[in-house]
């Protein structure tokens, strides 16, 4: 059987191990395996937000919109994020919730396609399904089709790159091309992929994508999501939520709406500067560590966790990488709710998805191999007791 010393050896040889020191870890005994839902707190975020509050807001006040770059933060943070997505400068904006970003992009895709049929899996993440269903209520003639196997007659496809239950990875380039061959535009949800999977949106031919920053990018609770619009189509995009930050000259108050150039046209209301500050810090940290190294460790953590599940006789629904992302492994048990609570009593935090899924999050910058060993072995011990 794999032992704790095996995990310790893997941690000793881990080239990313020192990045854990970049995070606030107030309880050394806590085993946190839920970074795929909410990433840990970077130390630099605490300092950066303190500076924004005490200096830029308290002292510089309104001048911070110009003097401290607040006006352009959704776009400058977007340019920092772009390389982690395989995107170009000027193609990413960090600005609102994932729900709002998806609402904008699905509407954009419908308009670009000139069609009326939107396809989504019945098991897709709830927000994605809710957004589509909501749009079908307010746009006459829009219909929703469940299932992606047959795209005949489909105009827009909405799907996650990484499945939130199993961590299975959809083939980005192949599936984008398959939809395009059927005459459909794909809107990709990258929420469970950004910051843990090596992405090449440009090379994959992706046109539209959105995702959150509070999971593997460690942006903080409710940190703003991002929108990606391919540069070759951005000037043809007309998004549905008009606000003064999306206006070409936002201080020409009496002018009719005129969308600004580039991905900035996706902006709407005044951005939350504290949330953007947290997002920027988490994104910068991941960029410094390197998405290649992060993705490599994620796959290794997943393989290790699956090995343990196999050895302990646990039912794991996550396939090995590269079929899965490495961002988490899912263990199936009918008493998942009670088991999650018992693990929490032992200071082992995992996620749960009804009715029977325990998700062990594997956030590479903060998760150690020994954490995975302790979490999986503790679960196995509870089942054997």
C-alpha positions as CSV (number, residue, x, y, z in Angstrom):
1,X,0.0,0.0,0.0
2,X,1.1,3.6,-0.7
3,X,2.3,5.1,2.6
4,X,2.4,8.6,4.0
5,X,6.2,8.5,3.5
6,X,5.5,8.1,-0.2
7,X,3.5,11.3,-0.2
8,X,6.3,13.1,1.8
9,X,8.9,12.0,-0.8
10,X,6.7,13.4,-3.6
11,X,6.3,16.7,-1.6
12,X,10.1,16.9,-1.1
13,X,10.7,16.6,-4.8
14,X,7.8,18.9,-5.8
15,X,9.2,22.0,-7.8
16,X,6.1,24.0,-6.8
17,X,6.3,23.2,-3.1
18,X,7.7,26.7,-2.1
19,X,4.6,28.4,-3.6
20,X,2.6,27.2,-0.7
21,X,4.5,29.8,1.4
22,X,2.9,32.5,-0.7
23,X,-0.5,31.8,1.0
24,X,-2.1,32.6,4.3
25,X,-2.2,29.3,6.3
26,X,-3.5,30.2,9.8
27,X,-4.2,26.6,10.9
28,X,-1.3,24.2,10.1
29,X,-3.4,21.2,11.0
30,X,-6.2,22.0,8.5
31,X,-6.2,19.9,5.3
32,X,-7.9,21.9,2.7
33,X,-9.1,20.0,-0.3
34,X,-11.6,22.4,-1.7
35,X,-9.5,24.9,-3.6
36,X,-11.5,23.9,-6.7
37,X,-14.4,25.7,-5.2
38,X,-12.6,28.6,-3.4
39,X,-8.8,29.0,-3.6
40,X,-6.7,29.9,-0.5
41,X,-5.7,33.5,0.3
42,X,-2.5,34.8,-1.2
43,X,-0.4,36.8,1.2
44,X,0.1,39.5,-1.5
45,X,-3.7,39.9,-1.8
46,X,-4.0,40.9,1.9
47,X,-1.3,43.6,1.4
48,X,-2.6,44.8,-2.0
49,X,-6.2,45.2,-0.7
50,X,-4.9,47.0,2.4
51,X,-3.0,49.4,0.1
52,X,-6.1,50.0,-2.0
53,X,-8.2,50.8,1.0
54,X,-5.7,52.8,3.1
55,X,-3.9,54.7,0.3
56,X,-5.8,54.6,-3.0
57,X,-9.3,54.9,-1.6
58,X,-8.7,56.7,1.7
59,X,-6.1,59.1,0.6
60,X,-6.2,59.4,-3.2
61,X,-10.0,59.1,-3.3
62,X,-11.6,59.9,-6.7
63,X,-8.3,60.6,-8.4
64,X,-7.5,56.9,-8.1
65,X,-9.7,56.2,-11.1
66,X,-7.1,58.0,-13.2
67,X,-3.9,58.1,-11.1
68,X,-4.0,54.5,-9.9
69,X,-5.4,52.9,-13.1
70,X,-8.9,52.0,-11.7
71,X,-10.6,52.9,-15.0
72,X,-8.8,50.4,-17.0
73,X,-8.4,47.6,-14.5
74,X,-10.9,45.2,-16.1
75,X,-8.7,45.3,-19.2
76,X,-5.3,45.4,-17.7
77,X,-6.1,42.5,-15.4
78,X,-7.5,40.8,-18.5
79,X,-4.2,41.2,-20.3
80,X,-2.4,39.7,-17.3
81,X,-4.8,36.7,-17.5
82,X,-4.7,36.3,-21.2
83,X,-1.4,34.2,-21.4
84,X,-2.8,31.7,-18.9
85,X,-5.7,31.1,-21.3
86,X,-3.7,31.0,-24.5
87,X,-5.3,34.3,-25.6
88,X,-3.9,37.5,-27.0
89,X,-3.6,41.0,-25.4
90,X,-6.9,42.8,-25.8
91,X,-9.0,39.7,-25.9
92,X,-9.9,39.3,-22.2
93,X,-11.8,41.5,-19.8
94,X,-12.2,40.7,-16.1
95,X,-15.3,42.5,-15.0
96,X,-18.4,40.7,-13.7
97,X,-19.9,37.5,-12.4
98,X,-19.7,34.3,-14.5
99,X,-23.4,34.4,-14.8
100,X,-23.4,37.9,-16.3
101,X,-20.5,37.0,-18.6
102,X,-22.3,33.9,-19.9
103,X,-25.5,35.8,-20.4
104,X,-23.7,38.3,-22.5
105,X,-21.8,35.7,-24.5
106,X,-24.8,33.4,-25.2
107,X,-26.7,36.4,-26.5
108,X,-23.7,37.4,-28.6
109,X,-23.5,33.9,-30.0
110,X,-27.2,33.8,-30.9
111,X,-26.9,37.1,-32.8
112,X,-23.7,36.1,-34.6
113,X,-25.2,32.8,-35.6
114,X,-28.4,34.3,-36.8
115,X,-30.2,31.2,-35.4
116,X,-32.4,30.2,-32.6
117,X,-31.4,26.8,-31.2
118,X,-29.1,26.6,-28.2
119,X,-27.7,23.2,-27.2
120,X,-26.5,22.2,-23.7
121,X,-26.1,19.0,-21.8
122,X,-28.8,18.2,-19.3
123,X,-26.1,17.6,-16.8
124,X,-24.2,20.9,-17.4
125,X,-23.3,23.1,-14.5
126,X,-26.6,24.7,-13.3
127,X,-25.7,28.3,-13.9
128,X,-25.0,27.6,-17.6
129,X,-28.4,25.9,-18.0
130,X,-30.2,28.6,-16.0
131,X,-28.7,31.3,-18.2
132,X,-29.8,29.6,-21.4
133,X,-33.3,28.9,-20.1
134,X,-33.6,32.5,-18.9
135,X,-32.6,33.8,-22.3
136,X,-35.2,31.6,-23.9
137,X,-37.9,33.2,-21.8
138,X,-37.0,36.8,-22.8
139,X,-36.1,36.2,-26.5
140,X,-39.1,34.9,-28.5
141,X,-38.2,32.0,-30.7
142,X,-35.1,30.8,-28.9
143,X,-35.3,27.1,-28.1
144,X,-33.1,24.9,-25.8
145,X,-32.0,21.5,-26.9
146,X,-30.5,19.1,-24.3
147,X,-27.6,17.0,-25.5
148,X,-24.6,17.6,-27.7
149,X,-24.1,14.3,-29.5
150,X,-26.1,15.4,-32.6
151,X,-25.6,19.1,-33.5
152,X,-27.7,19.1,-36.6
153,X,-29.8,22.2,-36.6
154,X,-28.0,23.7,-33.6
155,X,-26.9,27.3,-33.7
156,X,-25.1,27.8,-30.4
157,X,-23.4,25.3,-28.1
158,X,-22.7,26.1,-24.4
159,X,-20.4,23.7,-22.5
160,X,-17.8,23.4,-19.8
161,X,-14.2,22.6,-20.7
162,X,-13.9,20.6,-17.4
163,X,-16.9,18.7,-16.0
164,X,-17.6,19.9,-12.4
165,X,-18.5,16.4,-11.2
166,X,-15.8,14.2,-12.7
167,X,-13.1,16.6,-13.9
168,X,-13.4,15.1,-17.4
169,X,-11.9,17.4,-20.0
170,X,-13.7,18.1,-23.3
171,X,-11.4,18.4,-26.3
172,X,-11.3,22.1,-26.9
173,X,-10.1,22.3,-30.5
174,X,-11.9,19.2,-31.7
175,X,-15.3,20.1,-30.1
176,X,-15.1,23.7,-31.3
177,X,-14.4,22.5,-34.8
178,X,-17.2,19.9,-34.6
179,X,-19.7,22.5,-33.6
180,X,-18.4,24.9,-36.3
181,X,-18.8,22.2,-39.0
182,X,-22.5,21.9,-37.9
183,X,-22.9,25.6,-38.3
184,X,-22.8,26.4,-34.5
185,X,-20.8,28.8,-32.4
186,X,-19.5,27.4,-29.1
187,X,-19.5,29.4,-25.8
188,X,-17.0,27.7,-23.5
189,X,-17.3,27.9,-19.7
190,X,-13.7,27.7,-18.4
191,X,-14.5,28.0,-14.7
192,X,-13.1,24.6,-13.7
193,X,-10.2,24.9,-16.2
194,X,-8.7,28.4,-15.8
195,X,-5.5,28.2,-13.6
196,X,-5.2,24.4,-13.7
197,X,-5.3,23.4,-17.3
198,X,-3.0,24.5,-20.1
199,X,-5.3,26.3,-22.5
200,X,-4.8,27.5,-26.1
201,X,-7.9,29.4,-27.0
202,X,-6.2,31.0,-29.9
203,X,-4.9,27.8,-31.4
204,X,-8.1,25.9,-30.7
205,X,-10.2,28.4,-32.7
206,X,-12.3,29.4,-29.7
207,X,-14.4,32.5,-30.3
208,X,-16.2,33.1,-27.0
209,X,-15.4,31.9,-23.5
210,X,-16.0,32.9,-19.9
211,X,-14.9,31.7,-16.4
212,X,-14.4,32.6,-12.8
213,X,-11.2,33.6,-11.0
214,X,-12.0,32.4,-7.4
215,X,-11.1,28.7,-7.9
216,X,-7.6,27.8,-9.1
217,X,-6.7,31.4,-9.8
218,X,-7.2,32.2,-6.0
219,X,-8.9,35.6,-6.7
220,X,-11.0,35.5,-3.5
221,X,-14.7,35.0,-2.8
222,X,-16.8,36.5,-5.5
223,X,-13.8,37.8,-7.4
224,X,-14.9,38.9,-10.9
225,X,-15.1,36.6,-13.8
226,X,-13.6,37.0,-17.2
227,X,-14.9,37.2,-20.7
228,X,-12.9,36.2,-23.8
229,X,-13.8,37.4,-27.3
230,X,-11.6,36.5,-30.2
231,X,-10.0,39.6,-31.8
232,X,-11.1,38.6,-35.3
233,X,-14.8,38.9,-34.3
234,X,-14.8,41.4,-31.5
235,X,-15.7,44.5,-33.6
236,X,-18.9,42.7,-34.8
237,X,-20.1,41.9,-31.3
238,X,-23.1,43.6,-29.9
239,X,-23.6,42.6,-26.3
240,X,-27.0,43.0,-24.5
241,X,-26.0,44.8,-21.3
242,X,-25.2,48.4,-22.1
243,X,-23.5,50.5,-19.4
244,X,-21.2,53.5,-19.2
245,X,-18.0,51.5,-19.0
246,X,-18.8,49.9,-22.4
247,X,-19.3,53.3,-24.0
248,X,-16.6,54.7,-26.3
249,X,-16.5,58.0,-24.4
250,X,-18.0,57.2,-21.0
251,X,-17.9,60.8,-19.8
252,X,-19.8,62.2,-22.7
253,X,-22.9,61.8,-20.7
254,X,-25.5,63.1,-23.2
255,X,-24.3,61.0,-26.1
256,X,-26.2,57.9,-27.3
257,X,-24.5,54.6,-26.6
258,X,-21.6,53.9,-28.9
259,X,-19.7,50.7,-28.0
260,X,-16.0,51.1,-27.4
261,X,-13.4,49.2,-29.5
262,X,-12.2,45.8,-28.6
263,X,-13.2,43.6,-25.7
264,X,-13.9,46.7,-23.7
265,X,-17.3,46.7,-25.3
266,X,-18.2,43.8,-23.1
267,X,-18.0,46.0,-20.0
268,X,-21.1,47.5,-18.4
269,X,-21.3,49.0,-15.0
270,X,-18.6,50.4,-12.6
271,X,-16.1,47.6,-11.8
272,X,-15.5,46.5,-8.2
273,X,-11.9,47.6,-7.5
274,X,-11.3,45.5,-4.4
275,X,-12.5,42.3,-6.2
276,X,-10.3,43.2,-9.2
277,X,-7.3,43.7,-6.9
278,X,-7.8,40.2,-5.5
279,X,-8.2,38.7,-8.9
280,X,-5.1,40.4,-10.2
281,X,-3.0,39.1,-7.3
282,X,-4.1,35.6,-7.8
283,X,-3.6,35.7,-11.5
284,X,-0.2,37.2,-11.2
285,X,0.8,34.5,-8.7
286,X,-0.3,31.7,-11.1
287,X,1.5,33.4,-14.0
288,X,4.7,33.6,-12.0
289,X,4.5,29.9,-11.0
290,X,3.8,29.0,-14.7
291,X,0.7,27.3,-16.0
292,X,2.8,24.4,-17.4
293,X,4.2,23.5,-14.1
294,X,0.8,24.0,-12.4
295,X,-0.9,21.7,-14.8
296,X,1.8,19.1,-14.5
297,X,1.5,18.9,-10.7
298,X,-2.3,18.9,-11.0
299,X,-2.1,15.7,-13.1
300,X,0.4,14.1,-10.7
301,X,-1.9,14.9,-7.7
302,X,-4.8,13.3,-9.5
303,X,-2.9,10.2,-10.4
304,X,-1.8,9.9,-6.8
305,X,-5.3,10.4,-5.5
306,X,-6.7,7.8,-7.9
307,X,-4.0,5.3,-6.9
308,X,-5.0,5.7,-3.3
309,X,-8.7,5.3,-4.1
310,X,-7.9,2.1,-6.0
311,X,-5.8,0.8,-3.2
312,X,-8.4,1.5,-0.5
313,X,-11.2,0.1,-2.7
314,X,-13.1,3.4,-3.0
315,X,-15.3,4.2,-6.0
316,X,-13.7,7.0,-8.0
317,X,-15.6,8.4,-11.0
318,X,-12.6,10.5,-12.2
319,X,-10.5,9.0,-15.0
320,X,-6.8,9.5,-15.0
321,X,-5.3,12.5,-16.8
322,X,-5.3,13.5,-19.6
323,X,-8.9,12.3,-19.7
324,X,-9.5,14.4,-16.5
325,X,-8.0,17.8,-15.7
326,X,-6.3,16.9,-12.5
327,X,-8.2,19.7,-10.7
328,X,-10.1,17.3,-8.5
329,X,-11.0,13.6,-8.1
330,X,-14.6,12.5,-7.2
331,X,-15.3,9.6,-4.9
332,X,-18.8,8.2,-4.9
333,X,-20.6,7.1,-1.8
334,X,-24.3,7.1,-0.8
335,X,-23.5,8.7,2.5
336,X,-21.5,11.5,1.0
337,X,-23.2,14.2,3.2
338,X,-22.4,12.5,6.5
339,X,-18.9,11.6,5.4
340,X,-18.2,15.2,4.5
341,X,-19.3,16.3,7.9
342,X,-17.2,13.6,9.6
343,X,-14.1,14.6,7.6
344,X,-14.7,18.3,8.6
345,X,-14.7,17.3,12.2
346,X,-11.2,16.0,11.6
347,X,-10.2,19.3,9.9
348,X,-10.3,17.8,6.4
349,X,-12.3,20.0,4.1
350,X,-13.7,18.5,1.0
351,X,-16.6,19.4,-1.3
352,X,-19.8,17.6,-1.9
353,X,-22.2,17.4,-4.8
354,X,-25.6,15.8,-4.3
355,X,-26.5,13.1,-4.1
356,X,-23.4,11.0,-3.7
357,X,-20.2,12.9,-4.8
358,X,-17.3,13.8,-2.6
359,X,-14.9,16.1,-4.5
360,X,-11.3,16.2,-3.4
361,X,-9.9,19.4,-4.7
362,X,-6.3,19.5,-5.9
363,X,-5.2,23.1,-6.2
364,X,-1.5,22.7,-7.2
365,X,0.0,25.8,-5.5
366,X,-1.4,24.9,-2.1
367,X,-2.2,21.2,-2.1
368,X,0.5,18.7,-1.0
369,X,0.6,15.1,-1.8
370,X,0.5,14.4,1.9
371,X,-2.8,16.3,2.1
372,X,-4.3,14.0,-0.5
373,X,-3.0,11.0,1.4
374,X,-4.5,12.1,4.6
375,X,-7.8,13.0,3.1
376,X,-8.3,9.8,1.1
377,X,-6.9,7.5,3.8
378,X,-9.1,9.2,6.4
379,X,-12.2,8.6,4.3
380,X,-11.2,4.9,3.8
381,X,-10.7,4.5,7.5
382,X,-14.2,5.8,8.2
383,X,-15.7,3.3,5.8
384,X,-13.7,0.4,7.3
385,X,-14.7,1.3,10.9
